[in-house]
């Protein structure tokens, strides 16, 4: 059996004795857990808010908060007919479900502004209305410019026609043997009113 490597399994490995583990000391109980727990309960009760305040603060519907209270998903107690919840538990539950809504305001990089979707839609609608009103105003200005040009042309043409009339009238009066022409006045007749 000597140093033959094939017989190593026959000899077995040398056994090593390890010392026995020392037992851990027993846990030392805290001197008075009840007073500390009462103080924590009082502190938690003082920091609780009602569900309307939580809904306003965290932008979560009151019905959702009530469901979370009934199912025990948030730290809440019932006081009379109202649920009172701790803000930290509401915030933690909101983060867990991904129900956290971004509050309106600038983005972290400062390049954009977050707004609610319905406000954005209203703004786009108003911008569309403003654009349409701007186009109508431009068309109205164009029509007014055309009308002004036409009116000035008609004024000039009327002045020319009056000059021609006066010139013809003068030639008639200056013609030899022409009798002076009298203008006839026709009586003014009113149109009947439509009924």
TINUGU-592700 format. One record per residue: chain; residue in three letters; x, y, z of N, C-alpha, C, O, CB in turn; residue number from 1. Coordinates in steps of 0.1 Angstrom, whole numbers. Glycine has a CB too. Layout:
ATOM,A,ALA,X,Y,Z,X,Y,Z,X,Y,Z,X,Y,Z,X,Y,Z,NUM $
...
END
This chain:
ATOM,A,UNK,8,-12,0,0,0,0,8,12,0,2,22,-1,-9,0,11,1 $
ATOM,A,UNK,18,14,0,28,25,2,24,37,-6,15,44,-2,41,20,-3,2 $
ATOM,A,UNK,32,40,-16,31,53,-22,24,51,-36,25,60,-44,44,60,-24,3 $
ATOM,A,UNK,18,40,-38,11,38,-51,-1,47,-51,-10,47,-42,7,23,-52,4 $
ATOM,A,UNK,-2,56,-62,-14,65,-62,-27,58,-64,-37,64,-61,-11,75,-73,5 $
ATOM,A,UNK,-27,47,-69,-40,40,-71,-46,35,-58,-57,31,-57,-38,28,-81,6 $
ATOM,A,UNK,-38,34,-48,-43,29,-35,-47,40,-25,-49,37,-13,-32,19,-29,7 $
ATOM,A,UNK,-47,52,-30,-50,63,-20,-64,62,-15,-67,66,-4,-48,76,-27,8 $
ATOM,A,UNK,-73,56,-23,-87,55,-19,-89,44,-9,-98,45,-1,-96,53,-31,9 $
ATOM,A,UNK,-80,35,-9,-82,25,1,-78,29,15,-83,24,25,-73,13,-3,10 $
ATOM,A,UNK,-68,38,15,-64,43,28,-74,52,35,-76,52,47,-51,50,27,11 $
ATOM,A,UNK,-81,60,27,-91,70,32,-83,83,36,-71,83,37,-98,65,45,12 $
ATOM,A,UNK,-90,93,37,-84,106,41,-82,107,56,-90,102,63,-93,118,36,13 $
ATOM,A,UNK,-72,114,60,-70,116,75,-82,124,80,-86,134,74,-57,122,78,14 $
ATOM,A,UNK,-86,120,92,-97,128,98,-92,139,107,-82,137,114,-106,118,107,15 $
ATOM,A,UNK,-98,150,106,-94,162,113,-105,165,123,-117,166,120,-91,175,104,16 $
ATOM,A,UNK,-101,166,136,-111,170,146,-112,185,148,-102,192,149,-107,163,159,17 $
ATOM,A,UNK,-125,189,147,-127,203,149,-134,205,162,-141,197,167,-136,209,138,18 $
ATOM,A,UNK,-131,217,169,-137,219,182,-152,222,180,-156,227,170,-130,231,189,19 $
ATOM,A,UNK,-159,219,190,-174,221,190,-177,236,190,-170,244,197,-181,214,202,20 $
ATOM,A,UNK,-187,241,182,-190,255,182,-195,259,196,-202,252,203,-200,259,171,21 $
ATOM,A,UNK,-192,272,199,-197,277,212,-211,282,210,-213,289,200,-187,288,218,22 $
ATOM,A,UNK,-220,280,219,-233,284,217,-234,300,219,-227,306,226,-243,278,228,23 $
ATOM,A,UNK,-243,306,211,-245,320,211,-252,324,224,-260,316,229,-253,325,199,24 $
ATOM,A,UNK,-249,336,229,-255,340,242,-270,342,239,-274,347,228,-248,352,248,25 $
ATOM,A,UNK,-278,340,249,-293,342,247,-295,357,245,-289,365,250,-301,337,259,26 $
ATOM,A,UNK,-306,361,236,-308,375,233,-313,382,246,-320,376,254,-319,376,222,27 $
ATOM,A,UNK,-309,394,247,-312,402,259,-325,409,256,-326,417,246,-301,412,263,28 $
ATOM,A,UNK,-336,407,263,-348,414,260,-347,429,263,-340,433,272,-360,408,269,29 $
ATOM,A,UNK,-354,436,255,-354,451,257,-361,454,270,-370,447,274,-361,459,246,30 $
ATOM,A,UNK,-357,464,277,-362,467,290,-377,469,291,-384,464,300,-355,479,296,31 $
ATOM,A,UNK,-382,477,282,-397,480,282,-402,483,268,-402,494,264,-400,491,292,32 $
ATOM,A,UNK,-406,472,261,-411,475,247,-424,482,247,-427,489,237,-412,462,239,33 $
ATOM,A,UNK,-433,480,257,-446,486,256,-446,501,256,-453,507,248,-454,481,269,34 $
ATOM,A,UNK,-438,508,264,-439,523,264,-434,528,250,-439,538,245,-430,529,275,35 $
ATOM,A,UNK,-423,521,245,-418,526,232,-428,524,221,-430,533,212,-405,518,228,36 $
ATOM,A,UNK,-435,513,221,-446,510,211,-457,520,213,-463,525,203,-451,496,213,37 $
ATOM,A,UNK,-461,523,225,-472,533,227,-468,547,221,-476,554,215,-475,534,242,38 $
ATOM,A,UNK,-455,551,223,-450,563,218,-450,563,203,-454,573,197,-436,566,223,39 $
ATOM,A,UNK,-446,552,197,-447,551,182,-461,552,177,-464,558,167,-440,538,177,40 $
ATOM,A,UNK,-470,545,184,-484,546,180,-490,560,181,-497,564,172,-493,536,189,41 $
ATOM,A,UNK,-486,567,191,-491,581,193,-485,589,182,-492,598,176,-487,586,207,42 $
ATOM,A,UNK,-473,587,179,-466,595,168,-473,592,155,-475,602,147,-451,592,168,43 $
ATOM,A,UNK,-475,580,152,-482,576,139,-496,582,139,-500,586,128,-482,561,138,44 $
ATOM,A,UNK,-503,581,150,-517,587,150,-517,602,148,-526,607,141,-524,583,163,45 $
ATOM,A,UNK,-507,609,153,-506,623,151,-503,627,137,-507,637,132,-496,629,161,46 $
ATOM,A,UNK,-496,618,130,-492,621,116,-502,615,106,-499,617,94,-478,615,113,47 $
ATOM,A,UNK,-512,609,110,-522,604,100,-530,615,95,-533,626,101,-531,594,107,48 $
ATOM,A,UNK,-534,614,82,-543,623,75,-555,616,70,-555,604,68,-535,631,64,49 $
ATOM,A,UNK,-566,624,68,-578,617,63,-576,615,47,-567,620,41,-591,626,66,50 $
ATOM,A,UNK,-585,607,42,-584,603,28,-586,615,18,-580,615,7,-594,592,24,51 $
ATOM,A,UNK,-594,625,22,-595,636,13,-582,644,12,-578,648,1,-606,646,18,52 $
ATOM,A,UNK,-575,646,23,-562,652,23,-552,644,15,-544,650,7,-557,655,37,53 $
ATOM,A,UNK,-552,631,17,-543,622,10,-546,623,-5,-537,623,-13,-544,608,15,54 $
ATOM,A,UNK,-559,623,-9,-562,624,-23,-557,637,-29,-552,637,-40,-577,622,-25,55 $
ATOM,A,UNK,-559,648,-22,-554,661,-27,-539,661,-28,-533,666,-37,-559,672,-18,56 $
ATOM,A,UNK,-532,655,-18,-518,656,-17,-511,647,-27,-501,651,-33,-513,652,-3,57 $
ATOM,A,UNK,-516,635,-30,-510,625,-38,-517,623,-52,-513,615,-59,-509,612,-31,58 $
ATOM,A,UNK,-528,630,-54,-535,629,-67,-540,615,-70,-538,610,-81,-526,634,-79,59 $
ATOM,A,UNK,-546,609,-60,-551,596,-61,-566,597,-57,-570,603,-47,-544,585,-51,60 $
ATOM,A,UNK,-575,591,-65,-589,591,-61,-592,586,-48,-586,576,-43,-598,584,-72,61 $
ATOM,A,UNK,-602,592,-41,-606,588,-27,-611,573,-28,-608,566,-18,-617,597,-22,62 $
ATOM,A,UNK,-618,569,-38,-623,555,-39,-611,545,-39,-612,535,-33,-632,553,-51,63 $
ATOM,A,UNK,-601,549,-46,-589,540,-46,-583,539,-32,-579,528,-28,-579,545,-56,64 $
ATOM,A,UNK,-582,551,-26,-576,551,-12,-585,542,-3,-579,535,6,-575,565,-7,65 $
ATOM,A,UNK,-598,543,-4,-607,535,5,-605,520,2,-604,512,11,-621,539,2,66 $
ATOM,A,UNK,-603,517,-10,-601,503,-14,-587,498,-8,-587,487,-3,-601,500,-29,67 $
ATOM,A,UNK,-577,506,-8,-564,503,-2,-566,501,13,-559,493,19,-554,513,-6,68 $
ATOM,A,UNK,-574,510,19,-576,509,34,-583,496,37,-578,489,47,-584,521,39,69 $
ATOM,A,UNK,-593,493,30,-601,480,33,-593,468,31,-594,458,39,-613,480,24,70 $
ATOM,A,UNK,-584,468,21,-576,456,18,-563,456,27,-556,446,26,-572,455,3,71 $
ATOM,A,UNK,-560,466,34,-549,466,43,-536,469,36,-525,466,40,-547,453,50,72 $
ATOM,A,UNK,-537,475,24,-525,478,16,-517,490,21,-505,492,18,-528,480,1,73 $
ATOM,A,UNK,-524,499,28,-517,511,34,-520,511,49,-530,504,54,-522,524,28,74 $
ATOM,A,UNK,-512,518,57,-513,518,71,-525,528,74,-522,541,74,-500,523,78,75 $
ATOM,A,UNK,-536,523,77,-548,532,80,-556,526,91,-557,514,93,-556,533,67,76 $
ATOM,A,UNK,-563,535,98,-572,531,109,-585,538,107,-585,549,101,-566,534,123,77 $
ATOM,A,UNK,-595,532,112,-609,538,110,-612,546,123,-611,540,134,-620,527,107,78 $
ATOM,A,UNK,-615,559,122,-619,567,133,-633,572,130,-636,581,122,-609,579,135,79 $
ATOM,A,UNK,-643,565,137,-657,568,134,-660,563,120,-660,552,117,-659,583,135,80 $
ATOM,A,UNK,-664,573,111,-668,569,98,-657,573,88,-658,570,76,-681,576,94,81 $
ATOM,A,UNK,-646,578,93,-635,582,84,-623,573,85,-620,568,96,-631,597,87,82 $
ATOM,A,UNK,-616,571,74,-603,564,74,-592,574,76,-592,585,70,-601,556,61,83 $
ATOM,A,UNK,-582,571,84,-571,580,86,-558,572,82,-556,561,87,-569,585,101,84 $
ATOM,A,UNK,-550,577,73,-539,569,68,-526,577,70,-526,590,71,-540,566,53,85 $
ATOM,A,UNK,-515,570,71,-502,577,72,-497,581,58,-498,573,49,-491,568,79,86 $
ATOM,A,UNK,-492,593,56,-488,597,43,-476,589,38,-476,586,25,-483,612,44,87 $
ATOM,A,UNK,-468,584,46,-457,575,41,-462,563,35,-457,558,24,-447,572,52,88 $
ATOM,A,UNK,-472,556,41,-477,544,35,-484,546,22,-484,538,13,-487,537,45,89 $
ATOM,A,UNK,-491,558,21,-498,561,8,-488,563,-3,-489,559,-14,-507,574,10,90 $
ATOM,A,UNK,-477,571,1,-467,574,-9,-460,561,-14,-457,559,-26,-456,584,-4,91 $
ATOM,A,UNK,-457,552,-4,-450,539,-7,-459,530,-16,-455,524,-26,-447,531,6,92 $
ATOM,A,UNK,-472,530,-13,-482,522,-21,-483,528,-35,-484,520,-45,-496,521,-15,93 $
ATOM,A,UNK,-483,541,-36,-484,547,-49,-472,544,-58,-473,542,-70,-486,562,-48,94 $
ATOM,A,UNK,-460,544,-52,-448,541,-59,-447,527,-63,-443,523,-74,-435,544,-51,95 $
ATOM,A,UNK,-452,518,-55,-452,503,-57,-460,500,-70,-456,492,-78,-457,495,-45,96 $
ATOM,A,UNK,-472,506,-71,-481,502,-82,-478,510,-95,-484,507,-105,-495,505,-78,97 $
ATOM,A,UNK,-469,520,-94,-466,528,-105,-477,537,-108,-478,543,-119,-464,519,-118,98 $
ATOM,A,UNK,-486,540,-98,-497,549,-100,-493,563,-98,-501,573,-98,-508,546,-90,99 $
ATOM,A,UNK,-480,565,-96,-475,579,-94,-477,587,-106,-471,584,-117,-460,579,-89,100 $
ATOM,A,UNK,-484,598,-105,-485,607,-116,-476,619,-114,-473,623,-103,-500,612,-117,101 $
ATOM,A,UNK,-470,623,-125,-461,634,-125,-469,647,-122,-479,649,-129,-453,636,-138,102 $
ATOM,A,UNK,-466,655,-113,-473,667,-110,-469,677,-121,-458,677,-126,-470,673,-96,103 $
ATOM,A,UNK,-479,686,-125,-476,696,-135,-464,705,-130,-463,709,-119,-488,704,-138,104 $
ATOM,A,UNK,-456,708,-140,-444,716,-137,-433,713,-146,-434,705,-155,-440,715,-122,105 $
ATOM,A,UNK,-422,720,-144,-410,718,-153,-404,704,-151,-404,698,-140,-400,728,-151,106 $
ATOM,A,UNK,-399,698,-162,-392,685,-161,-379,687,-154,-374,699,-153,-390,679,-175,107 $
ATOM,A,UNK,-373,676,-150,-360,678,-142,-349,685,-150,-341,692,-145,-355,664,-138,108 $
ATOM,A,UNK,-349,683,-164,-338,690,-171,-342,705,-175,-334,712,-179,-336,683,-185,109 $
ATOM,A,UNK,-355,709,-172,-359,722,-174,-362,726,-188,-364,738,-191,-348,731,-169,110 $
ATOM,A,UNK,-362,717,-197,-365,720,-211,-379,719,-215,-383,723,-226,-357,711,-220,111 $
ATOM,A,UNK,-387,713,-207,-401,711,-210,-410,713,-198,-405,714,-187,-404,697,-216,112 $
ATOM,A,UNK,-423,714,-201,-433,716,-190,-443,705,-191,-449,703,-201,-439,730,-191,113 $
ATOM,A,UNK,-446,698,-180,-456,688,-179,-469,694,-176,-471,702,-167,-452,677,-169,114 $
ATOM,A,UNK,-479,691,-185,-493,696,-182,-502,684,-183,-499,675,-190,-496,707,-192,115 $
ATOM,A,UNK,-514,685,-177,-524,675,-178,-529,674,-193,-529,683,-200,-536,677,-169,116 $
ATOM,A,UNK,-533,661,-197,-536,659,-211,-548,667,-215,-548,673,-226,-539,644,-212,117 $
ATOM,A,UNK,-559,668,-207,-571,676,-211,-567,691,-212,-573,697,-221,-582,674,-200,118 $
ATOM,A,UNK,-558,696,-204,-554,710,-205,-547,712,-219,-548,722,-225,-546,714,-193,119 $
ATOM,A,UNK,-538,702,-222,-531,703,-234,-540,702,-246,-538,710,-256,-520,691,-235,120 $
ATOM,A,UNK,-550,694,-246,-560,693,-257,-567,706,-258,-570,711,-270,-569,681,-255,121 $
ATOM,A,UNK,-572,712,-247,-579,725,-248,-570,735,-254,-574,743,-262,-583,729,-233,122 $
ATOM,A,UNK,-557,735,-250,-548,745,-255,-546,744,-270,-546,754,-277,-534,744,-248,123 $
ATOM,A,UNK,-545,731,-275,-543,729,-289,-556,733,-297,-555,739,-308,-540,714,-292,124 $
ATOM,A,UNK,-568,731,-291,-580,735,-297,-581,750,-298,-585,755,-308,-592,730,-289,125 $
ATOM,A,UNK,-577,757,-287,-577,771,-287,-567,777,-298,-569,787,-304,-574,777,-274,126 $
ATOM,A,UNK,-555,770,-298,-545,775,-308,-551,773,-323,-549,781,-331,-532,767,-307,127 $
ATOM,A,UNK,-558,762,-325,-564,760,-338,-574,770,-341,-575,775,-352,-571,746,-339,128 $
ATOM,A,UNK,-582,774,-331,-592,784,-333,-585,798,-335,-590,805,-344,-601,785,-320,129 $
ATOM,A,UNK,-575,800,-328,-567,813,-331,-561,813,-345,-561,824,-351,-556,815,-320,130 $
ATOM,A,UNK,-556,802,-349,-550,801,-363,-561,804,-373,-559,812,-382,-544,788,-365,131 $
ATOM,A,UNK,-573,798,-371,-584,800,-380,-589,814,-380,-591,820,-391,-596,790,-377,132 $
ATOM,A,UNK,-589,820,-368,-594,834,-367,-583,843,-374,-587,853,-380,-596,838,-352,133 $
ATOM,A,UNK,-570,840,-373,-560,848,-379,-561,847,-394,-560,857,-401,-546,843,-375,134 $
ATOM,A,UNK,-564,835,-400,-566,834,-414,-578,842,-419,-578,848,-429,-568,819,-418,135 $
ATOM,A,UNK,-589,841,-411,-601,849,-415,-598,864,-414,-603,871,-423,-613,845,-405,136 $
ATOM,A,UNK,-591,868,-404,-587,882,-403,-579,887,-415,-581,897,-421,-580,885,-390,137 $
ATOM,A,UNK,-569,878,-419,-561,881,-431,-569,882,-444,-567,891,-452,-550,871,-433,138 $
ATOM,A,UNK,-579,873,-445,-588,874,-457,-596,886,-456,-598,892,-467,-597,861,-457,139 $
ATOM,A,UNK,-601,890,-445,-610,902,-443,-601,914,-447,-607,923,-453,-616,903,-429,140 $
ATOM,A,UNK,-589,915,-442,-580,926,-445,-578,927,-461,-578,938,-466,-567,925,-438,141 $
ATOM,A,UNK,-576,915,-467,-574,915,-481,-586,920,-489,-585,928,-498,-570,901,-486,142 $
ATOM,A,UNK,-598,916,-484,-610,920,-490,-612,935,-488,-617,942,-497,-622,912,-485,143 $
ATOM,A,UNK,-609,940,-476,-610,954,-473,-601,962,-482,-605,973,-487,-608,957,-458,144 $
ATOM,A,UNK,-589,958,-484,-579,965,-493,-584,965,-507,-583,975,-514,-565,958,-492,145 $
ATOM,A,UNK,-590,954,-512,-595,954,-525,-607,963,-527,-608,970,-536,-600,939,-529,146 $
ATOM,A,UNK,-616,963,-516,-627,972,-517,-623,987,-516,-629,995,-523,-637,969,-505,147 $
ATOM,A,UNK,-613,990,-509,-608,1004,-508,-602,1008,-521,-604,1019,-526,-597,1005,-497,148 $
ATOM,A,UNK,-595,999,-528,-589,1002,-541,-600,1004,-551,-600,1013,-559,-580,990,-546,149 $
ATOM,A,UNK,-610,995,-551,-622,997,-560,-629,1010,-557,-634,1017,-566,-631,985,-558,150 $
ATOM,A,UNK,-631,1013,-544,-638,1025,-541,-631,1038,-546,-637,1047,-551,-641,1026,-526,151 $
ATOM,A,UNK,-617,1038,-544,-610,1049,-549,-610,1050,-564,-611,1061,-570,-595,1048,-544,152 $
ATOM,A,UNK,-610,1039,-571,-611,1039,-586,-625,1044,-590,-626,1052,-599,-610,1024,-591,153 $
ATOM,A,UNK,-636,1040,-583,-649,1045,-586,-651,1060,-583,-657,1067,-591,-660,1037,-579,154 $
ATOM,A,UNK,-644,1064,-573,-645,1079,-570,-638,1087,-581,-643,1097,-586,-638,1082,-556,155 $
ATOM,A,UNK,-626,1082,-586,-619,1089,-597,-628,1088,-609,-629,1098,-616,-606,1082,-599,156 $
ATOM,A,UNK,-634,1077,-612,-642,1076,-624,-655,1085,-623,-658,1091,-633,-647,1061,-626,157 $
ATOM,A,UNK,-661,1086,-611,-672,1095,-610,-668,1109,-612,-675,1117,-618,-678,1093,-596,158 $
ATOM,A,UNK,-656,1113,-607,-651,1127,-608,-649,1129,-623,-653,1140,-628,-638,1129,-601,159 $
ATOM,A,UNK,-644,1120,-631,-642,1122,-645,-655,1123,-652,-656,1132,-661,-634,1110,-651,160 $
ATOM,A,UNK,-665,1115,-649,-678,1116,-655,-685,1129,-652,-692,1135,-661,-687,1104,-651,161 $
ATOM,A,UNK,-683,1134,-640,-689,1147,-637,-682,1158,-645,-689,1168,-650,-687,1151,-622,162 $
ATOM,A,UNK,-669,1157,-647,-662,1167,-655,-667,1167,-670,-669,1177,-676,-647,1165,-654,163 $
ATOM,A,UNK,-668,1154,-675,-674,1153,-688,-688,1159,-690,-691,1166,-699,-674,1138,-693,164 $
ATOM,A,UNK,-696,1156,-680,-710,1161,-680,-710,1177,-680,-717,1183,-687,-718,1156,-668,165 $
ATOM,A,UNK,-701,1182,-671,-700,1197,-670,-695,1203,-683,-700,1213,-687,-691,1201,-658,166 $
ATOM,A,UNK,-685,1196,-689,-680,1201,-702,-691,1200,-713,-692,1210,-720,-668,1192,-706,167 $
ATOM,A,UNK,-698,1189,-713,-709,1188,-723,-720,1198,-721,-725,1204,-730,-715,1174,-723,168 $
ATOM,A,UNK,-723,1200,-709,-734,1210,-705,-729,1224,-709,-737,1232,-714,-737,1210,-690,169 $
ATOM,A,UNK,-716,1227,-707,-711,1240,-711,-711,1242,-726,-714,1253,-731,-696,1242,-705,170 $
ATOM,A,UNK,-707,1231,-733,-708,1232,-748,-722,1234,-753,-724,1241,-763,-702,1219,-754,171 $
ATOM,A,UNK,-732,1228,-747,-746,1230,-751,-750,1244,-748,-757,1251,-757,-755,1220,-743,172 $
ATOM,A,UNK,-746,1250,-737,-750,1263,-734,-743,1273,-743,-749,1284,-746,-748,1267,-719,173 $
ATOM,A,UNK,-731,1270,-747,-723,1279,-755,-726,1278,-770,-722,1286,-778,-708,1277,-753,174 $
ATOM,A,UNK,-734,1268,-774,-737,1266,-788,-746,1277,-792,-755,1281,-785,-744,1252,-790,175 $
ATOM,A,UNK,-744,1282,-805,-753,1293,-810,-767,1288,-812,-769,1278,-818,-747,1299,-823,176 $
ATOM,A,UNK,-777,1296,-807,-791,1293,-809,-796,1282,-801,-807,1278,-803,-793,1289,-824,177 $
ATOM,A,UNK,-789,1278,-791,-794,1268,-782,-801,1274,-770,-797,1284,-764,-783,1259,-776,178 $
ATOM,A,UNK,-813,1269,-767,-821,1274,-756,-815,1269,-743,-810,1257,-743,-836,1271,-758,179 $
ATOM,A,UNK,-816,1277,-733,-811,1271,-720,-819,1259,-715,-831,1260,-716,-811,1282,-709,180 $
ATOM,A,UNK,-812,1250,-711,-819,1237,-707,-823,1238,-692,-815,1242,-684,-810,1225,-709,181 $
ATOM,A,UNK,-835,1234,-689,-839,1234,-676,-840,1219,-671,-844,1210,-678,-853,1241,-674,182 $
ATOM,A,UNK,-836,1218,-659,-837,1204,-653,-851,1202,-647,-856,1211,-641,-826,1202,-642,183 $
ATOM,A,UNK,-856,1191,-650,-869,1187,-645,-868,1181,-631,-859,1172,-629,-877,1178,-655,184 $
ATOM,A,UNK,-877,1185,-622,-877,1178,-609,-888,1168,-609,-899,1172,-612,-878,1188,-598,185 $
ATOM,A,UNK,-884,1156,-606,-894,1145,-606,-898,1144,-591,-890,1144,-582,-889,1132,-612,186 $
ATOM,A,UNK,-911,1141,-589,-915,1139,-575,-909,1126,-569,-908,1116,-576,-931,1139,-574,187 $
ATOM,A,UNK,-906,1127,-556,-900,1115,-550,-912,1105,-546,-921,1110,-540,-892,1119,-537,188 $
ATOM,A,UNK,-910,1093,-549,-920,1083,-546,-914,1073,-537,-903,1067,-539,-926,1076,-559,189 $
ATOM,A,UNK,-921,1070,-526,-917,1060,-517,-921,1046,-522,-931,1044,-528,-923,1062,-503,190 $
ATOM,A,UNK,-912,1037,-519,-916,1023,-522,-925,1017,-511,-923,1021,-500,-903,1014,-524,191 $
ATOM,A,UNK,-934,1009,-515,-942,1003,-505,-934,993,-496,-925,987,-501,-954,995,-511,192 $
ATOM,A,UNK,-937,993,-483,-930,985,-474,-934,970,-476,-946,967,-477,-932,989,-460,193 $
ATOM,A,UNK,-925,961,-476,-929,947,-477,-935,942,-463,-930,946,-453,-917,938,-480,194 $
ATOM,A,UNK,-945,934,-464,-952,930,-452,-948,916,-448,-953,911,-438,-967,931,-454,195 $
END
